[in-house]
Amino acid sequence: MKQREMFLQADAALRFVVDQITPAQLDRPAPAEWSTEENPTLRDILASHAEDEAWLPAVLEGKTIEEVGDTYKGDLLGDDPIGNYDRINDVTTAVVRDDLDPDKVVHLSYGDYPLKEALQHTALYRAFQAWSIAKHLGLEYSLPDPLVENLWEQIAPDIEMWRGFGVFPPEVPVPETANREVQLLGKAGYWRE
């Protein structure tokens, strides 16, 4: 299933970036548009990703928000934020690699979708967050080429639709000589020099 492949690539990209975060950087302010928290920090963003990771196995089982309740609320990061995120990520990765029915209906907070579409939705969020967090920290980082190609194939044709839902900001012009990653980031409204 190509959506699973893209999810695993995007999830690994986000984990790679998360693993570069130092304890001192966790208190660094994060862009307000990344969170519903007031004055979010990078730790708040990581906590949100940890909760999202923790939820995904239940979602893929077909559970609803009501069935899961407050199971994943609260501080999942504890005294070892990066280590705890990685442990949660390990569980999610194992579940996604399992034998999944791509057409099984799963329940996201904004509607019911076939599992393959749910993986696609969560993959695009993780991929662009990986790039955004890396740039926010000043890391030399590029999205892996196979992930870029999967995003280009699966997401790029529908970016205008996603933009209409408020998922992507306006397109950003890029140099004519831009590589595929920069073209994708520009089309999705993320590119900046």
Secondary structure, DSSP 8 states (H G I E B T S, - for coil): -HHHHHHHHHHHHHHHHHTT--GGGGGSB--GGG-SSSS-BHHHHHHHHHHHHHHHHHHHHT--HHHHTTTT-S-SSTT-HHHHHHHHHHHHHHHHHS---TT-EEEETTEEEEHHHHHHHHHHHHHHHHHHHHHHHT------HHHHHHHHHHTGGGHHHHHHTTSS-------TT--HHHHHHHHTT----
